[in-house]
Amino acid sequence: MKTNKFLLLPALLAILLPASFSLASCSDDEPRYDNYMYLSGTVWEGDLYSAKQYDGQTYFSISSVIGFYSDNDNYDTNGYGYWIDYYNEDAWGRDYWANHIWWESDRYGDVAVYFEEDDYTVYLREAVMYDSGFLTGYIEDGDFYEDFELKVTYARNWDAYEYGE
């Protein structure tokens, strides 16, 4: 009796190849769900949809920069920092509004950010860092919710800004 060994190889490949594809990831951009430990020492830039009330007018930011720092090490889950909102207008004598911030993150991806000059708190919810240098989530400000995507950027000369009014 003659056997055909070549029929067995295609059958094995048909079974094993789909399994190997399902185990491999197609993306190099892996999320970091433990980012609460890695915020300290990072600076992010993007649109956070900030609004500022001034002299009875509402002004909307065109971009924001946030720097997260701590006094200890890069694995702190709280610390201090800076939040700069940039505007097209300069109603208060400059085209930005700067705040010193205090921040605290938890293991669920939520970051509470307290604005020292404005005496106000917002929340970056479900914040997830990606290896490609993005931070995504949504910002919560009372009844306001908006998705955001920030890109890692460089540190600024934070002392060059005027804070508050």
SULHUJO-V939085 format. One record per run of one state. SS is the DSSP state (helix for helix, strand for strand, loop for the rest). FROM is the first residue (numbers start at 0). TO is the last residue. If there is no record, write none. Layout:
BEGIN
ss	from	to
SS	FROM	TO
SS	FROM	TO
END
This chain:
BEGIN
ss	from	to
loop	0	4
helix	5	22
loop	23	29
strand	30	31
loop	32	33
helix	34	36
loop	37	40
strand	41	45
loop	46	49
strand	50	53
loop	54	55
strand	56	59
loop	60	61
strand	62	68
loop	69	76
strand	77	85
loop	86	94
strand	95	104
loop	105	109
strand	110	114
loop	115	118
strand	119	129
loop	130	132
strand	133	140
loop	141	142
strand	143	151
loop	152	156
helix	157	159
loop	160	161
strand	162	162
loop	163	164
END
